[in-house]
Amino acid sequence: MININELIMPFFDIVDKLPDENEYVLIHLTKNNWGDLDDPNEKRYWKVAKFIKGITKEARVKMKAGELPDPVKKCINRETKRSSIYYPGDVHGNNHVPYYWDSFGPGGYFGQEVNIWARLPILERL
């Protein structure tokens, strides 16, 4: 039996610490939660998302110059060097930091759209 009084969810500021790669966490959005127009407090911008690491512009340049490893990734039907592929977590376009928050359903959030996160407690299967 799970004792909910013993569950601990430490919260972190993204400036101090980021989650492990591909970890599901609770995130707090810094922007309007357009998906919930019925929120009576209009400030409950919490979601569960997976933390996705990307690469910086500088790392991409160094990969292309041979200064950093540039692993080959499968992209659609062919293999391509990582420096030639732009993933959502990469610094590019509107994403200003080298990570991304992949939420359930369509889309996700740019790295800078989250300010606080918390580890989800790991529970035994019910």
C-alpha positions in Angstrom: 0.0 0.0 0.0 1.3 3.5 -0.9 1.4 6.0 2.0 0.9 9.3 0.3 2.1 11.1 3.4 5.6 9.8 2.7 5.9 11.0 -0.9 8.5 13.6 -1.5 8.7 15.9 -4.5 11.7 18.2 -4.4 11.3 21.3 -6.6 14.2 22.8 -8.5 14.8 26.1 -10.3 16.2 25.5 -13.8 19.0 27.9 -13.0 20.2 25.5 -10.2 19.6 22.1 -11.7 18.1 20.3 -14.7 16.5 16.9 -14.8 18.2 13.8 -16.2 17.9 13.2 -19.9 14.5 11.7 -20.9 13.2 12.0 -17.3 9.5 12.7 -16.8 9.0 15.6 -14.4 6.4 18.1 -13.3 7.0 21.5 -14.9 5.8 25.0 -14.2 5.2 27.1 -17.3 6.2 30.7 -17.5 3.5 31.4 -20.1 -0.2 31.2 -20.4 -1.6 27.6 -20.3 -3.7 28.1 -23.4 -5.2 24.6 -23.0 -7.1 25.4 -19.8 -9.4 28.3 -20.2 -11.6 27.2 -17.2 -8.8 27.5 -14.5 -10.5 29.5 -11.8 -7.2 30.9 -10.5 -5.7 31.5 -14.0 -2.3 30.6 -12.7 -2.1 26.8 -12.6 0.5 26.3 -15.3 1.7 22.8 -14.3 2.2 19.9 -16.7 4.1 16.6 -16.8 6.8 16.5 -19.5 9.9 14.6 -20.6 13.2 16.5 -20.4 14.9 16.4 -23.8 18.6 17.5 -24.2 19.7 19.2 -27.3 22.9 20.9 -28.6 24.0 24.5 -28.7 24.9 26.4 -31.8 28.5 26.3 -30.7 28.5 22.5 -30.3 27.0 22.2 -33.8 29.8 24.3 -35.3 32.5 22.3 -33.4 30.9 19.0 -34.6 31.1 20.2 -38.2 34.7 21.3 -37.7 35.7 17.9 -36.2 36.4 19.4 -32.8 33.5 17.4 -31.2 32.2 13.9 -32.0 29.5 14.1 -34.7 27.7 10.8 -34.4 25.7 9.4 -37.3 21.9 9.3 -36.6 19.2 7.6 -38.6 17.0 10.4 -40.1 13.9 9.1 -42.0 15.4 6.7 -44.5 19.0 7.7 -44.4 21.9 8.2 -42.0 22.9 11.8 -41.3 25.5 13.4 -39.0 24.0 14.9 -35.8 25.3 18.3 -36.7 23.0 18.4 -39.8 19.8 17.4 -37.9 17.8 19.9 -35.9 15.8 18.4 -33.0 13.3 20.3 -30.8 15.9 20.5 -27.9 18.5 22.2 -30.0 19.3 25.9 -29.8 17.6 27.1 -33.0 14.8 29.3 -34.0 12.6 30.2 -31.0 14.4 27.8 -28.6 17.1 29.7 -26.8 18.5 27.0 -24.6 19.8 23.4 -25.4 16.8 21.5 -24.0 13.1 21.0 -24.6 10.1 19.9 -22.5 8.1 17.2 -24.5 4.6 17.1 -23.1 1.8 14.6 -23.8 -0.2 15.2 -26.9 0.8 17.5 -29.7 3.8 19.8 -29.1 5.9 20.7 -26.2 7.6 23.7 -24.7 10.8 25.5 -25.5 13.4 25.2 -22.8 13.0 28.8 -21.6 9.2 28.4 -21.1 9.7 26.5 -17.9 11.1 28.0 -14.7 10.6 25.3 -12.0 10.5 21.5 -12.2 10.0 18.6 -9.7 10.9 14.9 -9.8 7.9 12.7 -9.9 7.9 10.0 -7.2 8.5 6.5 -8.4 5.8 4.3 -7.2 5.3 0.5 -7.3 2.9 -0.8 -9.9 -0.6 -0.9 -8.7 
